[in-house]
Amino acid sequence: KKDIPAVNFIIHEIHCRRNIEICPYCSDSIPKSEMKNHIESEHVQVTCKCRMKMENSLLKDHEASSCPLRPVLCQFCDIQLAFNKLQEHELYCGARTEPCGRCGRNVLLRELKEHPRVCG
């Protein structure tokens, strides 16, 4: 899969056929001696804590960006909770109030960022 000088092509091709395999899952060129390890570490099926099954190589990205159980912080109280619980928690948490330091009115936490523009 790479450009090889024509002078070296035959020797290179013999070397590759003897020592390199194409992974049947990802089509990467892998040394034959490492193929078993490659398949076990990259392509073995694992189950995330959310019970979704995927290849091991995809688990880290899944846990970081799309797992419904990934930890996230509430924008109002900085409590860490599971992503799938965030919306319900923030609806409740954002409905709490704090007094405005300038006008003294009780302001919903979810409106606190916008309040200085209308603070009277």
Number of C-alpha atoms within 10 A of each C-alpha: 5 4 6 11 9 9 8 9 12 12 10 14 13 11 11 15 10 11 13 18 17 13 17 9 9 10 9 12 15 16 16 17 11 11 16 12 11 15 17 12 13 15 17 12 15 15 12 16 12 11 9 11 13 15 15 17 15 14 19 11 10 15 16 13 11 11 20 16 16 17 18 16 14 19 14 15 11 9 12 13 15 15 19 14 14 20 12 10 15 18 11 11 18 17 14 14 15 13 13 15 9 9 10 11 13 13 16 17 20 18 12 17 10 10 14 12 8 6 12 9
